[in-house]
Amino acid sequence: MKKSFTSHSPSSDHYFIGPREMKLPKFEFEYPPSCYGLVVSSTKNSNKTELISDSSSESLLPPLIYFKIKEKKIQKEQDERCVLVGNTLHQMPKKIIKPKISYQPDIFPLKALKKKIVKQKFNGIYFEDERYSQDPQFQLNYANLRTYYNAINLSNNLYVQPTINSYKAYIGKGNNGQLVQWILKRRWWWSIVDKEKEQVNFLWQQLRNNSYIDSIPESNQEILQQQYNNDEQNIVIQDIQYQNLLPNQLGLQIQKLRKKAGKNSKIISYDQAQKVSQTLRLFEVNANTKLHNHIQNNTHLGSKKNLFYNMKKYYEQQGLNVFDFLPQTYHIKNKEDLQNFVQQNQNQSIWIVKPAELTNRGHGIHIFQTINEVQQYLRSIHHHKNGAQKTFIVQKYIENPLLYNQRKFDIRCYILFTSVNGQHKGYWYKDGYIRTSSQEFSLMNLSNKLIHLTNDAVQKYSEDYGRFEKGNKVSFEEFNNFLPIDFYQTIYNQMRNIALHQFKATYGKLDPKRKENSFELFGLDFMIDDKFKVWLIETNTNPCLECSGPLLTKLIPQLIEDLFKLVLDPLYPPPQFYTQKKFIYDSFENKFELIFDSSMLDVPLKFTQNLIDEQ
């Protein structure tokens, strides 16, 4: 039988063996019938081949027997000098290696490659498992990752100990839920499900799920008021990348641990954490551990009327006038409130009327030129879609707004409220953007919302949307270059202070039962007048996460990523891993900044005001 995969070269001492499934090599050559008694001869350095007569006794044999004898002689000589490994013939000294043919792949034997793995000790963490990479850079990154998680949890008096290696999440539709899914999928220890959302570890959706929140246990850990040294509060710690997420005193303690030699310099052990926090809780994360992206009573900031009442109460206790921070505001619940409003405001002013609850993104907003127009509109009874009767917020319209290239604008900022282990914290996000209108500002046409409302839900219907700025958005840096003053030293600081006032004003009202794990991202809207004074317009739950324009295409994903790095990852850390590819981020930098901590607040839960919490 012809084997085309077997050949022999006269000018070479190598045999080439084909597929491995051959049990034994078989050599067969084809020859013409006229070659009986003749031997093929070739001259070195010549391509000419001749048939010559062979007078030896072997040449008189039949051709098949003759070639087989020749083959055995050549094979014997080759076997004495080489060994065939895979498809390659290796020549070896006869005295060292016994000639044999091997049909294993062309690789070195496993025993020859296997080296004794020495368990290396790294300065800061001990890897005793052979699967760990012995690369010092990997071990350093791994130690820093675990230290980061421990530090964030320690700020909430927690030491997390997972009991499972993977978690389940449900991401609701709407408000760019696909982007949230994409960012969560980067975390390889998470899986996203589309049903049984009451049983998942993490629930993200547009509206608050009260039944899911009720299933989250309440924390029974006491909030101990920490006494901080004023000098320590002013120290800037530079060698901890995420210091802006931690209380200053905790940052100083972690810094001292890092300066120590040996293992204490890289990780925070449970024993070390107990010395830092006297009320430390060992928290076992299991399949029943839950986290929601909404908190109880979130409408104490998200509802326009509750925001007004909470801020008014807080500023009165501080001896300040609320209308130095919010435009002049009235809550109209009935005809009596409307009558009092009319009597107190006989002067000619422009007023903006908004539903006091259950609205956002510009819905239901009207602007009126006179008091009579406001009175005529509010005399009618209005109802929400759920049948509840509407109440209204009436605010004095800012008639002298600062303009951006002759057009009105507002500023969108973000704050984050977290309730982890019953510890309440408030964070300010350092980045935001300016939303511009599509048409030049004018008070002559109050019915044109494209002039007076900068919400994307309104502006996207304009023919000039995106004509002046891509997506009608301007970054803080661009805006700073546009202003004649320093944006960060004046306007930015005013907005940050008002955000802090909101956390203080609603302390004890947001998440009153102190659930173990929940958080809420709020969107704040500010306006600036022509004297560079900042006015808080409203605070929104479920802020828009759509990436309209190149600026938001970068900002919104970074916002969600920073949010997950702060709230999700420390509570649900990844299981042990052994390769560099498993790191989902190399940097622990985060644009959230801790500005409110319930353990640092000197005001106890005593001035809680009974307000209605609307869904």
C-alpha positions in Angstrom: 0.0 0.0 0.0 1.3 3.4 -0.9 2.2 5.7 2.0 2.7 9.2 0.6 3.7 10.5 4.0 6.9 8.4 4.1 10.0 9.4 2.2 13.8 9.1 2.2 16.2 11.6 0.8 19.4 10.2 -0.6 21.3 13.3 0.4 20.0 13.3 4.0 20.3 11.1 7.0 16.8 11.9 8.3 13.6 10.1 8.1 10.3 12.0 8.3 7.5 10.2 10.1 3.9 11.3 9.4 0.7 11.1 11.6 1.1 9.9 15.2 -1.7 7.3 14.8 0.8 5.0 12.9 1.8 2.3 15.3 5.1 1.4 13.4 6.8 3.2 10.5 6.6 1.3 7.2 8.8 2.2 4.3 7.7 1.4 0.8 9.2 2.7 -2.4 7.8 2.6 -5.9 10.1 1.6 -8.8 9.7 0.8 -12.4 9.8 -2.8 -13.6 12.9 -2.1 -15.7 15.0 -1.4 -12.5 15.3 -5.2 -11.7 19.0 -5.9 -10.9 19.9 -2.2 -11.1 20.7 0.3 -8.3 20.1 4.0 -8.3 23.2 6.0 -8.1 23.7 9.7 -7.7 26.8 11.9 -7.7 27.4 14.5 -5.0 26.8 18.0 -6.2 25.1 16.7 -9.3 21.5 16.5 -10.1 22.0 13.7 -12.6 20.8 10.3 -11.6 21.9 7.0 -13.4 21.0 3.4 -13.2 24.1 1.2 -12.8 24.5 -2.5 -12.7 25.0 -4.1 -9.3 27.1 -7.3 -9.3 26.6 -8.1 -5.7 24.7 -11.1 -4.6 22.0 -8.9 -3.1 21.3 -7.3 -6.4 20.2 -10.6 -7.8 17.5 -10.8 -5.3 14.0 -9.8 -6.2 13.6 -6.0 -5.9 11.3 -6.0 -2.9 13.7 -8.2 -0.8 16.7 -6.2 -2.0 15.3 -2.9 -0.9 14.2 -4.3 2.4 17.7 -5.5 3.2 19.1 -2.1 2.2 16.5 -0.4 4.4 17.4 -2.5 7.4 21.1 -1.7 7.1 20.4 2.0 6.8 17.9 1.9 9.6 20.3 0.1 11.9 23.0 2.7 11.3 20.6 5.6 11.9 19.2 4.1 15.1 22.6 3.8 16.5 23.3 7.5 16.1 19.9 9.2 16.8 16.6 9.2 18.5 13.3 10.3 16.9 11.2 12.6 19.1 7.9 13.6 17.5 8.6 14.7 13.9 12.3 15.6 14.5 15.3 13.3 14.5 17.8 14.2 17.2 21.3 12.9 16.9 22.7 11.7 20.1 26.0 10.0 21.1 25.7 6.2 21.1 27.3 5.8 24.5 25.0 8.3 26.3 21.5 7.5 25.0 20.3 4.1 23.9 18.8 4.4 20.3 15.0 4.2 20.2 12.1 5.6 18.3 9.5 7.6 20.3 6.2 8.7 19.0 5.5 11.4 21.6 5.0 15.0 20.6 8.1 17.1 20.0 8.4 18.5 23.5 10.6 17.9 26.4 9.3 15.4 28.9 7.2 16.9 31.7 9.6 15.7 34.4 12.5 17.5 32.7 10.5 20.8 32.7 9.1 20.5 36.2 11.1 22.4 38.7 10.7 22.4 42.4 8.5 25.4 43.3 9.8 27.3 46.3 7.1 29.0 48.3 8.3 32.6 48.3 7.6 35.0 51.1 6.7 38.5 50.0 7.0 41.6 52.1 3.4 42.1 53.1 1.6 39.0 52.1 2.4 35.2 52.1 1.4 33.2 49.1 1.6 29.5 50.1 -0.4 28.2 47.1 1.6 27.1 44.1 -1.0 28.7 41.8 0.0 32.2 42.9 2.3 34.1 40.6 5.7 34.7 42.1 5.9 38.0 40.2 6.5 40.6 42.9 4.5 43.2 40.9 1.5 40.9 40.9 1.8 40.2 44.6 2.1 43.9 45.3 -1.0 44.7 43.3 -2.9 41.9 44.9 -2.0 43.0 48.4 -3.0 46.6 47.6 -6.3 45.5 46.2 -7.2 43.6 49.4 -5.9 46.5 51.5 -8.2 48.9 49.6 -11.3 46.7 50.2 -10.4 46.3 53.9 -9.9 50.0 54.4 -13.3 50.9 52.8 -15.0 48.3 54.9 -13.2 49.4 58.0 -14.6 52.9 57.6 -18.0 51.3 58.1 -16.8 49.2 61.0 -16.9 46.0 58.9 -14.4 43.2 58.2 -15.9 41.3 55.3 -15.4 37.6 55.0 -17.1 36.1 51.9 -18.5 32.6 52.1 -19.3 32.2 48.4 -17.3 32.9 45.2 -19.9 34.4 42.9 -22.9 36.7 43.1 -26.1 37.5 41.2 -27.5 40.9 40.1 -30.6 42.1 38.5 -30.3 45.3 36.4 -33.6 46.9 35.4 -34.4 48.4 32.1 -34.4 52.1 31.3 -32.1 55.0 32.1 -29.2 53.3 30.3 -29.4 50.0 32.2 -27.3 48.5 29.4 -24.4 50.6 30.4 -24.8 49.5 34.0 -24.9 45.9 32.9 -21.7 46.3 30.8 -19.8 47.8 33.7 -21.0 45.1 36.1 -20.1 42.3 33.6 -16.4 43.4 33.8 -16.5 42.0 37.3 -16.0 38.4 36.4 -17.4 37.1 39.7 -20.8 38.6 39.0 -23.6 37.1 36.9 -26.7 39.0 35.7 -30.1 37.3 35.9 -33.4 38.5 34.3 -35.8 36.9 36.8 -36.2 36.3 40.5 -35.0 39.7 41.3 -36.1 39.4 44.9 -33.4 36.8 45.4 -30.4 38.5 44.0 -27.5 40.0 45.9 -27.7 43.3 44.0 -30.8 45.0 42.7 -30.4 48.1 40.4 -33.6 49.7 38.9 -35.0 53.1 38.3 -37.6 53.1 41.1 -37.3 52.0 44.7 -38.3 48.4 45.4 -39.9 48.6 48.9 -40.3 44.9 49.3 -36.6 44.3 48.5 -35.6 47.0 51.0 -37.8 45.4 53.6 -35.9 42.1 53.1 -32.6 43.8 54.0 -31.9 43.4 57.7 -31.7 46.4 59.9 -28.4 47.2 61.6 -28.2 47.1 65.3 -24.7 48.5 65.6 -24.5 51.7 67.5 -23.1 54.8 65.9 -20.3 56.0 68.2 -19.5 59.7 67.9 -15.8 59.9 67.1 -13.7 62.7 68.6 -11.2 64.0 66.1 -8.3 66.3 66.6 -8.6 69.5 64.5 -5.0 69.3 63.6 -5.5 65.7 62.3 -8.5 66.9 60.3 -6.3 69.3 58.3 -3.5 66.9 57.5 -3.3 65.9 53.9 -2.3 62.3 53.4 -0.7 61.8 50.0 0.6 58.2 49.9 -2.9 56.6 50.2 -4.5 56.9 46.7 -8.1 56.6 48.1 -7.7 58.9 51.1 -10.5 61.1 49.9 -12.9 58.2 50.6 -11.8 57.7 54.2 -12.1 59.7 57.4 -8.9 61.5 58.1 -8.2 59.7 61.3 -8.6 56.3 59.7 -6.3 57.4 56.9 -3.6 58.3 59.4 -3.9 54.9 61.2 -3.6 53.1 57.9 -0.6 55.2 57.0 1.1 54.2 60.3 0.5 50.5 59.5 2.0 50.9 56.0 5.2 52.3 57.5 5.8 49.2 59.6 8.1 46.5 58.3 7.0 43.0 57.2 3.5 41.8 56.7 2.0 44.7 58.6 3.0 47.1 55.8 0.7 45.8 53.1 -2.5 44.3 54.4 -4.9 45.0 57.2 -5.5 41.8 59.1 -8.6 41.2 61.3 -6.5 41.6 64.5 -5.1 44.9 63.2 -8.7 46.1 62.3 -9.9 45.3 65.7 -7.3 47.7 67.2 -8.5 50.4 64.9 -12.2 49.9 65.5 -13.5 48.9 68.9 -17.0 48.0 67.4 -15.7 46.1 64.4 -18.1 43.6 63.0 -17.0 40.4 61.2 -19.5 40.3 58.3 -20.0 37.1 56.4 -21.2 37.7 52.9 -23.4 34.9 51.6 -26.1 34.2 49.0 -28.7 36.1 51.1 -26.6 39.3 51.5 -28.5 42.1 49.6 -27.7 45.6 48.3 -30.2 48.0 46.7 -29.5 51.2 44.7 -32.2 53.1 46.6 -32.7 53.9 50.2 -35.7 54.3 52.5 -37.2 57.8 52.5 -35.1 59.0 49.5 -37.8 61.6 48.7 -36.6 63.6 51.7 -34.1 65.0 49.1 -35.7 63.8 45.9 -39.1 65.4 46.5 -39.2 69.2 45.8 -41.5 70.0 48.8 -39.5 67.8 51.3 -36.3 69.3 50.1 -37.6 72.7 50.8 -38.9 71.9 54.2 -35.8 70.1 55.3 -33.5 72.8 54.1 -35.7 75.5 55.7 -35.6 73.7 59.0 -31.9 73.2 58.9 -31.0 76.8 58.0 -33.3 78.1 60.7 -31.4 76.0 63.3 -28.2 77.4 62.0 -29.5 81.0 62.2 -29.5 81.3 58.3 -32.1 82.3 55.8 -33.0 79.4 53.5 -33.7 81.9 50.6 -30.0 82.8 50.6 -29.5 79.3 49.1 -32.8 78.5 47.4 -35.0 80.8 45.4 -38.0 82.2 47.2 -40.3 79.2 47.5 -43.9 78.4 48.5 -45.6 75.1 48.9 -49.2 75.3 47.7 -51.4 72.5 49.1 -54.8 74.1 49.1 -56.8 77.3 48.5 -55.7 78.8 51.8 -52.0 78.4 50.9 -52.7 79.9 47.5 -54.5 82.9 49.1 -51.6 83.6 51.4 -49.1 83.4 48.6 -51.1 85.9 46.5 -51.4 88.3 49.5 -47.6 88.2 50.2 -46.6 88.8 46.6 -48.4 91.7 45.0 -45.3 92.9 43.1 -44.9 91.9 39.5 -42.5 89.0 39.3 -42.0 85.9 37.1 -42.8 82.6 38.8 -42.1 79.0 37.9 -44.6 76.4 39.1 -43.6 72.7 39.5 -45.4 69.6 40.8 -44.2 69.2 44.4 -43.8 65.4 44.2 -43.4 62.5 41.8 -41.8 64.4 38.9 -38.4 65.1 37.3 -36.8 65.9 33.9 -38.9 69.0 33.3 -42.3 67.3 33.4 -45.2 69.5 34.6 -43.2 72.8 34.8 -44.8 76.1 33.8 -43.6 79.7 33.8 -46.0 82.6 34.5 -45.6 86.3 34.0 -47.9 87.5 36.7 -49.4 86.4 40.1 -52.9 86.3 38.4 -51.7 83.7 35.9 -50.3 81.6 38.8 -53.5 81.9 40.7 -55.7 81.0 37.7 -53.6 77.8 37.1 -53.6 76.6 40.7 -57.3 77.1 41.2 -57.9 74.0 39.2 -57.5 70.6 40.8 -54.7 68.5 39.3 -54.0 64.8 39.8 -51.0 62.6 39.4 -51.2 59.5 37.2 -51.8 57.4 40.3 -54.8 59.4 41.2 -53.3 61.4 44.0 -54.0 65.1 44.1 -51.1 67.3 43.2 -49.5 69.9 45.3 -47.2 72.5 43.8 -44.0 74.3 44.5 -44.0 77.9 43.4 -40.5 79.5 43.0 -39.4 83.0 42.1 -37.9 82.8 38.6 -34.2 83.9 38.5 -34.5 86.8 36.0 -30.8 87.6 35.9 -29.1 84.3 35.2 -25.5 84.1 34.2 -25.5 83.3 30.5 -23.2 81.1 28.4 -22.8 82.7 25.0 -26.2 84.5 25.5 -28.0 81.3 26.4 -29.3 80.0 29.7 -27.6 77.1 31.5 -27.6 75.1 34.7 -25.1 72.8 36.4 -25.5 69.1 37.1 -23.6 67.7 40.0 -23.8 64.3 41.9 -23.9 63.3 45.5 -24.0 59.7 46.9 -25.6 58.6 50.2 -24.5 55.2 51.6 -25.9 53.1 54.4 -23.5 50.2 55.1 -23.7 48.5 58.4 -25.9 51.3 59.7 -23.2 53.9 59.1 -24.4 56.9 57.1 -22.0 58.6 54.8 -22.3 61.3 52.1 -20.0 61.7 49.2 -19.6 64.6 46.7 -18.6 63.7 43.1 -15.8 66.0 41.9 -16.9 66.1 38.3 -20.1 67.3 36.6 -21.2 69.3 33.6 -23.0 72.4 32.3 -26.3 71.9 30.4 -27.1 74.7 27.9 -30.2 75.7 26.2 -30.5 75.8 22.4 -31.9 79.3 22.0 -30.8 82.7 23.2 -32.2 83.8 26.6 -35.2 86.2 26.6 -38.0 87.0 29.1 -40.3 88.0 26.2 -41.3 84.5 25.4 -41.9 82.5 28.7 -43.9 79.7 27.0 -40.8 78.5 25.0 -39.3 75.8 27.1 -36.3 75.5 24.8 -35.2 78.9 26.2 -35.9 78.4 29.9 -35.5 74.7 30.6 -32.1 73.0 30.0 -33.2 69.4 30.7 -32.1 66.9 28.0 -35.7 65.6 28.0 -36.7 69.1 26.7 -33.7 70.2 24.6 -33.4 67.1 22.5 -36.5 68.1 20.6 -34.9 71.4 19.4 -33.6 71.7 15.9 -30.5 73.5 17.2 -29.7 70.7 19.8 -26.0 70.1 19.6 -25.4 73.0 17.2 -23.4 75.1 19.6 -22.0 72.5 22.0 -21.9 68.8 21.3 -24.9 67.4 23.2 -25.5 70.8 24.7 -22.9 70.0 27.3 -19.9 71.9 28.6 -17.2 70.5 30.9 -16.1 72.2 34.1 -12.7 72.9 32.5 -14.2 74.6 29.5 -16.6 76.6 31.8 -13.7 77.7 33.9 -11.9 79.0 30.9 -15.0 80.9 29.9 -15.5 82.7 33.2 -13.7 85.8 34.3 -13.3 84.3 37.8 -11.9 81.0 39.1 -14.8 78.5 38.9 -13.3 76.1 41.4 -12.5 78.7 44.1 -15.9 80.3 44.0 -18.9 78.5 42.3 -17.6 75.0 42.8 -17.0 75.5 46.6 -20.5 77.0 47.0 -22.1 74.0 45.4 -20.1 71.5 47.5 -21.1 73.3 50.7 -24.8 73.3 49.8 -24.5 69.5 49.1 -23.0 69.1 52.6 -25.9 71.1 54.1 -28.4 68.6 52.4 -26.8 65.6 54.1 -26.9 67.4 57.5 -30.5 68.6 56.9 -31.8 65.1 56.3 -29.7 63.2 58.9 -32.0 60.7 60.6 -34.6 61.0 57.8 -32.9 59.2 55.0 -32.8 55.5 55.8 -34.3 55.9 59.3 -34.2 52.2 60.0 -30.5 52.1 59.1 -30.5 49.1 56.7 -27.4 47.1 56.4 -26.6 47.7 52.7 -28.2 50.4 50.5 -27.2 53.5 48.7 -28.6 56.3 46.6 -27.1 58.4 43.8 -28.7 61.9 43.6 -28.4 64.5 40.8 -28.2 68.2 41.9 -29.2 71.1 39.7 -27.7 74.5 40.4 -28.1 77.9 38.7 -25.8 80.9 38.8 -26.9 84.5 38.7 -25.0 87.3 37.1 -23.3 88.1 40.4 -21.9 84.5 40.5 -24.2 83.5 43.4 -25.1 79.8 43.5 -28.8 78.7 43.8 -29.9 75.2 44.5 -32.9 74.5 42.2 -33.7 70.8 43.0 -32.3 67.4 43.8 -33.3 64.3 41.8 -33.4 60.6 42.5 -32.6 58.3 39.6 -30.6 61.0 37.7 -30.3 60.6 34.0 -27.4 58.3 33.0 -27.8 58.6 29.2 -24.6 59.3 27.3 -25.8 62.2 25.1 -22.7 63.7 23.6 -19.0 62.9 23.8 -18.6 64.6 27.2 -21.1 62.3 28.9 -19.8 59.3 27.0 -16.7 59.6 29.1 -18.2 61.0 32.4 -21.2 58.7 33.0 -19.3 55.4 32.7 -16.6 56.8 35.0 -19.3 57.8 37.4 -20.8 54.3 37.6 -17.4 52.7 37.7 -16.3 54.9 40.7 -19.7 54.2 42.3 -19.1 50.4 42.1 -15.5 50.6 43.3 -16.8 52.4 46.4 -20.0 50.7 47.3 -20.1 47.3 45.5 -16.6 45.8 45.3 -15.5 46.2 49.0 -18.8 44.5 50.1 -18.7 41.8 47.4 -15.0 41.3 46.8 -13.7 38.8 44.1 -12.6 35.4 45.2 -8.9 34.5 45.3 -7.3 34.7 41.9 -3.8 33.9 40.6 -3.2 35.8 37.3 -2.7 39.4 36.3 -5.6 39.2 33.9 -8.1 39.0 36.8 -7.4 42.6 37.9 -10.3 44.8 36.6 -8.6 48.1 37.6 -5.0 49.1 38.3 -5.8 52.4 40.1 -7.8 53.1 43.2 -8.3 56.7 42.3 -12.0 57.8 42.8 -13.7 61.1 42.1 -16.1 60.6 45.0 -15.1 62.6 48.1 -16.3 61.9 51.6 -17.9 65.1 53.0 -20.4 63.7 55.5 -19.9 60.9 58.1 -22.5 60.1 60.8 -19.8 59.2 63.2 -18.3 62.7 62.9 -21.5 64.6 63.2 -22.2 66.2 66.6 -26.0 66.4 66.0 -27.8 63.2 67.2 -31.1 61.8 65.8 -33.3 64.3 67.6 -34.7 66.8 65.1 -36.3 64.3 62.7 -39.3 65.9 61.1 -42.3 63.9 60.2 -42.8 64.3 56.4 -44.6 62.0 54.0 -42.3 59.8 51.9 -43.6 59.5 48.4 -42.6 56.8 45.9 
